[in-house]
Amino acid sequence: MAKRKKKRNITNELKQLNDRIGMMRMNCETMEQYQKKKEEEVNNYTKNCRLVFDYMANRKIKQIKVTFDGCGDSGQMTDFTTDSKDNDEGLFNELVPFSTISSGTEWDATKKTWVELPSKEGTLRELLEEIACDKLGQDHSGWEINSGSFGEFVFDIKKRKLTLEFNERYEEVNTSEDEETF
């Protein structure tokens, strides 16, 4: 009986050890996947920025402005304008060839994991929004949380320069307590 119990304990310990090794392997794979995804995001960001500058230079546009506002755990691009006297709305709805817009993720019930949906080409508005969200996510993670932030991206087409003016909101609480005993 004691041998059987000892054998069961050793078997359980081996199973737990195998489980731990499996978790370590999974963590390494997850980290590699994360690093690969980050590299891909940086490459897409750079490619998309170049596409915007090339696309707008061909249309003789000198400047694009994209404003954003975020608070209460949501954020959005609020305004898209150019220096053009033409109808901006039509321009922003044009499909930009070779752009890479994320289609998001969906839950795969059979694999029990989130699966990245295939990327797609996007309109100029979608491309500008993707660039803005990528940049804010890289440099100002949480820009939309709590009091949030607001600002403006300026694409200087001639200089091929992207400038971000970022304004972070914050809440301040001053508490005072006064107690008297008589």
Disulfide bonds with the S-S distance in Angstrom:
none
